[in-house]
Amino acid sequence: MPYTLQVGSVRCHILNDGLHPVDGGGFFGVVPRLLWQRVIQPNGDNMIPSDTRSLLIESDAGLILVDTGNGDKLTGKDRQRMNFVGRTDRLVGELAKVGYKPSDVDLVILTHLHGDHVGGATRWDTPDHTPGQLMPTFPNARYIAQRLDLAEASFPNERTTATFHAENWEILLANKQLEVVDGPQRITASIRTDIAPGHTEALQMVWIEDKGESLLFLTDACNWAAHMNRLAWVPAFDIFPLTSIETKRRIRQEVFERATLLVFQHDAQVVTGRLVQGERGLEVKPEITEEAWVDSSAG
C-alpha cells in the first residue's frame, strides 16, 4: 500500500517492492539477539521481516524514483526464499496504484548498487519475466549512480560479490541512460542527494526540502528506526561499520534540529518517524507504522 506525503509543495509517495525474510543477524550485526529481539521478534529460523521501500517524487523536473527494489530477474530459488513465488511487478504495481506507469518516470536515483536497491532498474523483455533480452524497466528515465559505488560493484570481492549483479546496470551504461556522478547532487531546488558513507563508500541519501519542511530518505544509512536510536547498532551488511556510526551521528543532529521526517527503507514496523528528545536521549517517534510480517504491497 503506497503512502502519499506532502513536503511543502512537493508531493511524494512511499512505495514497496515487497516484504521478505532476512537473517536477523544481518541487520543487527554484533548486537546480541537477546537485545534486538525486543525490537523485532524473529521466527524459528532466526529470520526477521524486511521491507524494500522506494520513494516516488512528483517534482518540477519530472517524476523521480529513488531505488527500484529487487525487481523480477529472480531465480526460482530466490523467489521461494523471498516469498515472491507468483508475485511479479510488485513495484510497478505500486506505481500504478498512484497513477503512473514505468514510462512516466523521468529520473531514477540509485542510492547504491546492491541487488535489493537496483534489481528493478532493468528487466527481461518477456511478459512472464522468464530470462530474455535485458531492457530498462523505466525506458524514458535517466538513471544516476555514484562513481565510487559503481567501481565497487564492478570489481567485487569475496564478501560483496553476492549482492552485485552487472545485469542490473550494464544495459543502462550501454544505452547511455546511466549517468555516473561524483559526490552530492542538486537535483532540483527542493531535492538533493547527500553522501552517507558506511554501508558502502558512497551511499547517497535523498533530501526533500521545501517551504520550511524536510524529508530524508535514509536508504541503508539507517535501515531500522532502532539503528537511529542506538548509534552502536550497525548491520553486518555495512562495509565500514565505524564510519556508519559517525554518519548516523551527523544525521541525528541535523534531522532533530529540523524536525525532519525520516523514511526507513527496510524497517518492517516503522515506515516514517521524527527524532524527539526521550528519557535516554534522542529517539524516533514513529508516525506511519505497519504490523511486522504483514506485506503491505501484497494483494
Secondary structure, 3 states (H helix, E strand, C coil): CCEEEEECCEEEEEEECCCEEEEHHHHHCCCCHHHHCCCCCCCCCCEEEECCEEEEEEECCEEEEECCCCCCCCCHHHHHHCCCCCCCCHHHHHHHHCCCCHHHCCEEECCCCCHHHHHHHEEECCCCCCCCCEEECCCCCEEEEEHHHHHHHHCCCCCCHHHCCHHHCHHHHHCCCEEEECCCCECCCCEEEEECCCCCCCCEEEEEEECCEEEEECHHHCCCHHHHHCCCCCCCCCCCHHHHHHHHHHHHHHHHHHCCEEECCCCCCEEEEEEEEECCEEEEEEEEECCCCCCCCCC
